[in-house]
Amino acid sequence: MIDLHTHTFFSDGLLSPAELVRRAEYNNYRAIAITDHVDSSNIDSVIVRICRFCEETQPFLKIKLIPGIELTHIPVGQISNLVRKARLKGAKLIVLHGETVCEPVPPGTNKAGIEAGVDILAHPGLITEKEARLAASKGVFLEISGRYSHGLGNGHVLQLARKVKAKFILNTDAHAPGDLFTPEWRKKVAFGAGMTDSELSSVDQDMKLLVQKCIPEYFNV
């Protein structure tokens, strides 16, 4: 299993990076991205901490670690600059907190994030067909979320992604130990959203390719 959207106590998660990774390893994860919430106030310090943890810890592990961030509740006009800044600071994976149905995310966030070239648009809620087509053209992955509240939009996201041939991805948005996937729970989230067996297999392959893009030095994921 691969999970490209998780949180530690560097933002609002409950676990240290080391414990999050150990629990993921115990659940037979092959790769995990640490993507704590950031905005302009903490982007510098959080990326440095995550990158340092991944660099210093990776030599001792088989599970592959990806240093990332999640831009969260960012003013729309600030998104493109923070995406660029995050990459310059060393983030290998950039997730944007999309227009989930359960939080007051600024309207226009989905579109701005896609245009800025984020890697994953997390829980994009009632994303429009035009936005989904833009994501398809830009190679931005739309997230099917294992988090209960954000998952309310999963069926809509999957249907639109199919229609416009956009890539979609399956993540936990883990904040606590019980949020991490087991193989059985991962299938329930996927099939509950309406995914087929063949689509889940395609998701697995796409996630592997995204990991290889983020960390080509660890090609054999």
Phi and psi restraints in degrees (value plus and minus 20) as a CYANA .aco file:
   2 ILE   PHI    -149.7  -109.7
   2 ILE   PSI     119.8   159.8
   3 ASP   PHI    -155.8  -115.8
   3 ASP   PSI     102.3   142.3
   4 LEU   PHI    -136.2   -96.2
   4 LEU   PSI       9.1    49.1
   5 HIS   PHI    -178.2  -138.2
   5 HIS   PSI      76.4   116.4
   6 THR   PHI    -163.4  -123.4
   6 THR   PSI     143.9   183.9
   7 HIS   PHI    -153.8  -113.8
   7 HIS   PSI     128.0   168.0
   8 THR   PHI    -141.9  -101.9
   8 THR   PSI    -191.6  -151.6
   9 PHE   PHI     -96.4   -56.4
   9 PHE   PSI     -13.9    26.1
  10 PHE   PHI     -90.0   -50.0
  10 PHE   PSI     -38.3     1.7
  11 SER   PHI    -152.2  -112.2
  11 SER   PSI    -129.1   -89.1
  12 ASP   PHI    -133.2   -93.2
  12 ASP   PSI      -3.4    36.6
  13 GLY   PHI    -100.7   -60.7
  13 GLY   PSI     146.0   186.0
  14 LEU   PHI    -113.5   -73.5
  14 LEU   PSI     -40.3    -0.3
  15 LEU   PHI    -127.1   -87.1
  15 LEU   PSI     134.5   174.5
  16 SER   PHI     -90.5   -50.5
  16 SER   PSI     139.4   179.4
  17 PRO   PHI     -74.2   -34.2
  17 PRO   PSI     -61.8   -21.8
  18 ALA   PHI     -83.2   -43.2
  18 ALA   PSI     -62.6   -22.6
  19 GLU   PHI     -91.5   -51.5
  19 GLU   PSI     -58.6   -18.6
  20 LEU   PHI     -77.2   -37.2
  20 LEU   PSI     -67.9   -27.9
  21 VAL   PHI     -85.9   -45.9
  21 VAL   PSI     -61.2   -21.2
  22 ARG   PHI     -82.6   -42.6
  22 ARG   PSI     -62.0   -22.0
  23 ARG   PHI     -87.4   -47.4
  23 ARG   PSI     -56.6   -16.6
  24 ALA   PHI     -85.2   -45.2
  24 ALA   PSI     -61.9   -21.9
  25 GLU   PHI     -81.1   -41.1
  25 GLU   PSI     -62.0   -22.0
  26 TYR   PHI     -82.4   -42.4
  26 TYR   PSI     -52.7   -12.7
  27 ASN   PHI    -103.5   -63.5
  27 ASN   PSI     -10.7    29.3
  28 ASN   PHI      50.4    90.4
  28 ASN   PSI      11.2    51.2
  29 TYR   PHI     -87.5   -47.5
  29 TYR   PSI     125.9   165.9
  30 ARG   PHI    -118.2   -78.2
  30 ARG   PSI     -45.8    -5.8
  31 ALA   PHI    -175.7  -135.7
  31 ALA   PSI     130.5   170.5
  32 ILE   PHI    -167.5  -127.5
  32 ILE   PSI     118.2   158.2
  33 ALA   PHI    -124.8   -84.8
  33 ALA   PSI     115.0   155.0
  34 ILE   PHI    -117.4   -77.4
  34 ILE   PSI      96.6   136.6
  35 THR   PHI    -151.1  -111.1
  35 THR   PSI      45.3    85.3
  36 ASP   PHI     -86.7   -46.7
  36 ASP   PSI     134.7   174.7
  37 HIS   PHI     -86.4   -46.4
  37 HIS   PSI     113.3   153.3
  38 VAL   PHI    -159.9  -119.9
  38 VAL   PSI     137.9   177.9
  39 ASP   PHI    -161.6  -121.6
  39 ASP   PSI    -183.5  -143.5
  40 SER   PHI     -86.9   -46.9
  40 SER   PSI     -38.3     1.7
  41 SER   PHI     -98.4   -58.4
  41 SER   PSI     -47.2    -7.2
  42 ASN   PHI    -153.8  -113.8
  42 ASN   PSI     -13.5    26.5
  43 ILE   PHI     -80.3   -40.3
  43 ILE   PSI     -59.2   -19.2
  44 ASP   PHI     -85.0   -45.0
  44 ASP   PSI     -71.6   -31.6
  45 SER   PHI     -89.3   -49.3
  45 SER   PSI     -59.5   -19.5
  46 VAL   PHI     -88.8   -48.8
  46 VAL   PSI     -64.2   -24.2
  47 ILE   PHI     -82.5   -42.5
  47 ILE   PSI     -62.2   -22.2
  48 VAL   PHI     -79.6   -39.6
  48 VAL   PSI     -63.7   -23.7
  49 ARG   PHI     -86.3   -46.3
  49 ARG   PSI     -63.8   -23.8
  50 ILE   PHI     -86.4   -46.4
  50 ILE   PSI     -64.1   -24.1
  51 CYS   PHI     -82.1   -42.1
  51 CYS   PSI     -62.8   -22.8
  52 ARG   PHI     -83.8   -43.8
  52 ARG   PSI     -63.9   -23.9
  53 PHE   PHI     -79.3   -39.3
  53 PHE   PSI     -68.0   -28.0
  54 CYS   PHI     -83.5   -43.5
  54 CYS   PSI     -63.2   -23.2
  55 GLU   PHI     -84.5   -44.5
  55 GLU   PSI     -63.5   -23.5
  56 GLU   PHI     -99.3   -59.3
  56 GLU   PSI     -44.4    -4.4
  57 THR   PHI    -115.5   -75.5
  57 THR   PSI     -51.5   -11.5
  58 GLN   PHI     -72.9   -32.9
  58 GLN   PSI     -60.3   -20.3
  59 PRO   PHI     -79.9   -39.9
  59 PRO   PSI     -37.7     2.3
  60 PHE   PHI    -121.0   -81.0
  60 PHE   PSI     -15.3    24.7
  61 LEU   PHI    -148.8  -108.8
  61 LEU   PSI     135.3   175.3
  62 LYS   PHI    -109.6   -69.6
  62 LYS   PSI     -57.5   -17.5
  63 ILE   PHI     -80.8   -40.8
  63 ILE   PSI     120.1   160.1
  64 LYS   PHI    -110.5   -70.5
  64 LYS   PSI     114.4   154.4
  65 LEU   PHI    -128.0   -88.0
  65 LEU   PSI     111.8   151.8
  66 ILE   PHI    -138.8   -98.8
  66 ILE   PSI      99.5   139.5
  67 PRO   PHI     -99.8   -59.8
  67 PRO   PSI     100.8   140.8
  68 GLY   PHI    -161.3  -121.3
  68 GLY   PSI    -193.0  -153.0
  69 ILE   PHI    -169.4  -129.4
  69 ILE   PSI     142.3   182.3
  70 GLU   PHI    -141.2  -101.2
  70 GLU   PSI      92.5   132.5
  71 LEU   PHI     -92.1   -52.1
  71 LEU   PSI     104.2   144.2
  72 THR   PHI    -150.6  -110.6
  72 THR   PSI     105.2   145.2
  73 HIS   PHI      34.4    74.4
  73 HIS   PSI      19.9    59.9
  74 ILE   PHI    -100.4   -60.4
  74 ILE   PSI     117.1   157.1
  75 PRO   PHI     -74.1   -34.1
  75 PRO   PSI     117.2   157.2
  76 VAL   PHI     -74.4   -34.4
  76 VAL   PSI     -61.3   -21.3
  77 GLY   PHI     -88.6   -48.6
  77 GLY   PSI     -31.5     8.5
  78 GLN   PHI    -117.0   -77.0
  78 GLN   PSI     -32.1     7.9
  79 ILE   PHI     -82.0   -42.0
  79 ILE   PSI     -69.8   -29.8
  80 SER   PHI     -82.3   -42.3
  80 SER   PSI     -60.3   -20.3
  81 ASN   PHI     -85.2   -45.2
  81 ASN   PSI     -60.1   -20.1
  82 LEU   PHI     -92.5   -52.5
  82 LEU   PSI     -50.5   -10.5
  83 VAL   PHI     -82.0   -42.0
  83 VAL   PSI     -67.6   -27.6
  84 ARG   PHI     -81.9   -41.9
  84 ARG   PSI     -63.7   -23.7
  85 LYS   PHI     -82.7   -42.7
  85 LYS   PSI     -61.7   -21.7
  86 ALA   PHI     -80.6   -40.6
  86 ALA   PSI     -62.9   -22.9
  87 ARG   PHI     -86.4   -46.4
  87 ARG   PSI     -61.0   -21.0
  88 LEU   PHI     -84.1   -44.1
  88 LEU   PSI     -51.4   -11.4
  89 LYS   PHI    -101.6   -61.6
  89 LYS   PSI     -26.6    13.4
  90 GLY   PHI      93.5   133.5
  90 GLY   PSI     -18.8    21.2
  91 ALA   PHI     -86.6   -46.6
  91 ALA   PSI     105.4   145.4
  92 LYS   PHI    -108.0   -68.0
  92 LYS   PSI     -37.0     3.0
  93 LEU   PHI    -161.7  -121.7
  93 LEU   PSI     108.3   148.3
  94 ILE   PHI    -137.7   -97.7
  94 ILE   PSI      99.5   139.5
  95 VAL   PHI    -126.0   -86.0
  95 VAL   PSI     120.3   160.3
  96 LEU   PHI    -132.9   -92.9
  96 LEU   PSI     112.0   152.0
  97 HIS   PHI     -89.5   -49.5
  97 HIS   PSI      81.3   121.3
  98 GLY   PHI     -96.8   -56.8
  98 GLY   PSI    -195.8  -155.8
  99 GLU   PHI    -101.1   -61.1
  99 GLU   PSI      41.9    81.9
 100 THR   PHI     -73.1   -33.1
 100 THR   PSI     131.6   171.6
 101 VAL   PHI     -93.8   -53.8
 101 VAL   PSI     -32.0     8.0
 102 CYS   PHI    -128.3   -88.3
 102 CYS   PSI     -14.8    25.2
 103 GLU   PHI    -159.9  -119.9
 103 GLU   PSI     134.7   174.7
 104 PRO   PHI    -103.6   -63.6
 104 PRO   PSI      41.7    81.7
 105 VAL   PHI     -89.0   -49.0
 105 VAL   PSI     118.4   158.4
 106 PRO   PHI     -76.7   -36.7
 106 PRO   PSI     110.8   150.8
 107 PRO   PHI     -77.8   -37.8
 107 PRO   PSI     121.5   161.5
 108 GLY   PHI      75.9   115.9
 108 GLY   PSI     -27.2    12.8
 109 THR   PHI     -82.5   -42.5
 109 THR   PSI     -65.6   -25.6
 110 ASN   PHI     -76.3   -36.3
 110 ASN   PSI     -70.9   -30.9
 111 LYS   PHI     -82.4   -42.4
 111 LYS   PSI     -65.5   -25.5
 112 ALA   PHI     -84.1   -44.1
 112 ALA   PSI     -59.3   -19.3
 113 GLY   PHI     -86.9   -46.9
 113 GLY   PSI     -61.4   -21.4
 114 ILE   PHI     -83.1   -43.1
 114 ILE   PSI     -66.1   -26.1
 115 GLU   PHI     -82.7   -42.7
 115 GLU   PSI     -52.3   -12.3
 116 ALA   PHI     -98.1   -58.1
 116 ALA   PSI     -31.4     8.6
 117 GLY   PHI      63.2   103.2
 117 GLY   PSI      15.7    55.7
 118 VAL   PHI     -83.9   -43.9
 118 VAL   PSI     140.9   180.9
 119 ASP   PHI    -100.9   -60.9
 119 ASP   PSI     -61.3   -21.3
 120 ILE   PHI    -153.6  -113.6
 120 ILE   PSI     109.7   149.7
 121 LEU   PHI    -116.1   -76.1
 121 LEU   PSI      84.2   124.2
 122 ALA   PHI     -94.4   -54.4
 122 ALA   PSI     123.0   163.0
 123 HIS   PHI       7.6    47.6
 123 HIS   PSI      50.3    90.3
 124 PRO   PHI     -98.5   -58.5
 124 PRO   PSI     -11.0    29.0
 125 GLY   PHI      39.9    79.9
 125 GLY   PSI    -152.2  -112.2
 126 LEU   PHI    -109.7   -69.7
 126 LEU   PSI      36.5    76.5
 127 ILE   PHI     -76.0   -36.0
 127 ILE   PSI     123.9   163.9
 128 THR   PHI    -104.5   -64.5
 128 THR   PSI     142.5   182.5
 129 GLU   PHI     -83.3   -43.3
 129 GLU   PSI     -58.2   -18.2
 130 LYS   PHI     -82.1   -42.1
 130 LYS   PSI     -62.1   -22.1
 131 GLU   PHI     -86.4   -46.4
 131 GLU   PSI     -60.7   -20.7
 132 ALA   PHI     -84.5   -44.5
 132 ALA   PSI     -58.3   -18.3
 133 ARG   PHI     -84.9   -44.9
 133 ARG   PSI     -58.3   -18.3
 134 LEU   PHI     -83.6   -43.6
 134 LEU   PSI     -61.8   -21.8
 135 ALA   PHI     -81.2   -41.2
 135 ALA   PSI     -61.6   -21.6
 136 ALA   PHI     -81.0   -41.0
 136 ALA   PSI     -63.0   -23.0
 137 SER   PHI     -90.7   -50.7
 137 SER   PSI     -48.4    -8.4
 138 LYS   PHI    -113.6   -73.6
 138 LYS   PSI     -27.0    13.0
 139 GLY   PHI      53.6    93.6
 139 GLY   PSI       5.2    45.2
 140 VAL   PHI    -108.3   -68.3
 140 VAL   PSI     110.6   150.6
 141 PHE   PHI    -101.4   -61.4
 141 PHE   PSI     116.3   156.3
 142 LEU   PHI    -116.0   -76.0
 142 LEU   PSI     114.3   154.3
 143 GLU   PHI    -112.7   -72.7
 143 GLU   PSI     113.1   153.1
 144 ILE   PHI    -115.7   -75.7
 144 ILE   PSI     101.5   141.5
 145 SER   PHI    -123.5   -83.5
 145 SER   PSI     115.6   155.6
 146 GLY   PHI    -103.9   -63.9
 146 GLY   PSI     -23.1    16.9
 147 ARG   PHI    -103.0   -63.0
 147 ARG   PSI     111.7   151.7
 148 TYR   PHI     -74.1   -34.1
 148 TYR   PSI     -73.5   -33.5
 149 SER   PHI     -89.5   -49.5
 149 SER   PSI     -63.6   -23.6
 150 HIS   PHI     -87.9   -47.9
 150 HIS   PSI     -46.5    -6.5
 151 GLY   PHI     -90.1   -50.1
 151 GLY   PSI     -26.0    14.0
 152 LEU   PHI     -81.5   -41.5
 152 LEU   PSI     -44.4    -4.4
 153 GLY   PHI    -116.4   -76.4
 153 GLY   PSI     -16.1    23.9
 154 ASN   PHI     -77.3   -37.3
 154 ASN   PSI     -64.8   -24.8
 155 GLY   PHI     -82.4   -42.4
 155 GLY   PSI     -63.1   -23.1
 156 HIS   PHI     -82.8   -42.8
 156 HIS   PSI     -65.4   -25.4
 157 VAL   PHI     -81.0   -41.0
 157 VAL   PSI     -65.2   -25.2
 158 LEU   PHI     -84.0   -44.0
 158 LEU   PSI     -63.9   -23.9
 159 GLN   PHI     -81.2   -41.2
 159 GLN   PSI     -64.1   -24.1
 160 LEU   PHI     -87.7   -47.7
 160 LEU   PSI     -60.6   -20.6
 161 ALA   PHI     -79.9   -39.9
 161 ALA   PSI     -62.2   -22.2
 162 ARG   PHI     -80.3   -40.3
 162 ARG   PSI     -66.2   -26.2
 163 LYS   PHI     -81.3   -41.3
 163 LYS   PSI     -60.9   -20.9
 164 VAL   PHI    -123.2   -83.2
 164 VAL   PSI     -17.6    22.4
 165 LYS   PHI      42.9    82.9
 165 LYS   PSI      19.5    59.5
 166 ALA   PHI    -104.9   -64.9
 166 ALA   PSI     129.2   169.2
 167 LYS   PHI     -94.9   -54.9
 167 LYS   PSI     120.5   160.5
 168 PHE   PHI    -148.8  -108.8
 168 PHE   PSI     138.5   178.5
 169 ILE   PHI    -157.6  -117.6
 169 ILE   PSI     139.0   179.0
 170 LEU   PHI    -144.8  -104.8
 170 LEU   PSI      92.7   132.7
 171 ASN   PHI    -149.7  -109.7
 171 ASN   PSI     143.4   183.4
 172 THR   PHI    -109.2   -69.2
 172 THR   PSI     -51.8   -11.8
 173 ASP   PHI      36.0    76.0
 173 ASP   PSI      24.0    64.0
 174 ALA   PHI     -86.1   -46.1
 174 ALA   PSI     114.8   154.8
 175 HIS   PHI    -141.6  -101.6
 175 HIS   PSI     -35.2     4.8
 176 ALA   PHI    -165.1  -125.1
 176 ALA   PSI     143.5   183.5
 177 PRO   PHI     -73.5   -33.5
 177 PRO   PSI     -61.9   -21.9
 178 GLY   PHI     -92.1   -52.1
 178 GLY   PSI     -27.1    12.9
 179 ASP   PHI    -100.6   -60.6
 179 ASP   PSI     -41.5    -1.5
 180 LEU   PHI     -86.4   -46.4
 180 LEU   PSI     125.9   165.9
 181 PHE   PHI     -92.1   -52.1
 181 PHE   PSI     124.2   164.2
 182 THR   PHI    -123.3   -83.3
 182 THR   PSI     141.6   181.6
 183 PRO   PHI     -75.4   -35.4
 183 PRO   PSI     -57.9   -17.9
 184 GLU   PHI     -89.2   -49.2
 184 GLU   PSI     -63.5   -23.5
 185 TRP   PHI     -89.0   -49.0
 185 TRP   PSI     -56.8   -16.8
 186 ARG   PHI     -79.3   -39.3
 186 ARG   PSI     -63.0   -23.0
 187 LYS   PHI     -85.1   -45.1
 187 LYS   PSI     -57.9   -17.9
 188 LYS   PHI     -84.6   -44.6
 188 LYS   PSI     -61.4   -21.4
 189 VAL   PHI     -83.7   -43.7
 189 VAL   PSI     -64.9   -24.9
 190 ALA   PHI     -83.5   -43.5
 190 ALA   PSI     -70.5   -30.5
 191 PHE   PHI     -92.1   -52.1
 191 PHE   PSI     -49.7    -9.7
 192 GLY   PHI     -85.4   -45.4
 192 GLY   PSI     -49.2    -9.2
 193 ALA   PHI     -99.1   -59.1
 193 ALA   PSI     -31.9     8.1
 194 GLY   PHI      84.7   124.7
 194 GLY   PSI     -11.8    28.2
 195 MET   PHI     -90.2   -50.2
 195 MET   PSI     127.4   167.4
 196 THR   PHI    -115.3   -75.3
 196 THR   PSI     148.1   188.1
 197 ASP   PHI     -77.5   -37.5
 197 ASP   PSI     -64.1   -24.1
 198 SER   PHI     -87.6   -47.6
 198 SER   PSI     -56.0   -16.0
 199 GLU   PHI     -86.4   -46.4
 199 GLU   PSI     -59.3   -19.3
 200 LEU   PHI     -84.8   -44.8
 200 LEU   PSI     -58.3   -18.3
 201 SER   PHI     -83.4   -43.4
 201 SER   PSI     -59.7   -19.7
 202 SER   PHI     -85.1   -45.1
 202 SER   PSI     -59.6   -19.6
 203 VAL   PHI     -80.0   -40.0
 203 VAL   PSI     -64.4   -24.4
 204 ASP   PHI     -78.1   -38.1
 204 ASP   PSI     -64.0   -24.0
 205 GLN   PHI     -87.8   -47.8
 205 GLN   PSI     -62.1   -22.1
 206 ASP   PHI     -84.1   -44.1
 206 ASP   PSI     -58.6   -18.6
 207 MET   PHI     -87.1   -47.1
 207 MET   PSI     -57.5   -17.5
 208 LYS   PHI     -82.7   -42.7
 208 LYS   PSI     -63.1   -23.1
 209 LEU   PHI     -85.4   -45.4
 209 LEU   PSI     -56.5   -16.5
 210 LEU   PHI     -86.9   -46.9
 210 LEU   PSI     -59.2   -19.2
 211 VAL   PHI     -80.2   -40.2
 211 VAL   PSI     -63.8   -23.8
 212 GLN   PHI     -85.3   -45.3
 212 GLN   PSI     -52.4   -12.4
 213 LYS   PHI     -88.0   -48.0
 213 LYS   PSI     -60.2   -20.2
 214 CYS   PHI     -91.4   -51.4
 214 CYS   PSI     -62.7   -22.7
 215 ILE   PHI    -152.3  -112.3
 215 ILE   PSI      53.8    93.8
 216 PRO   PHI     -80.7   -40.7
 216 PRO   PSI     -40.4    -0.4
 217 GLU   PHI     -89.1   -49.1
 217 GLU   PSI     -36.3     3.7
 218 TYR   PHI    -134.3   -94.3
 218 TYR   PSI      41.5    81.5
 219 PHE   PHI     -86.2   -46.2
 219 PHE   PSI     -55.3   -15.3
 220 ASN   PHI    -106.8   -66.8
 220 ASN   PSI      58.4    98.4
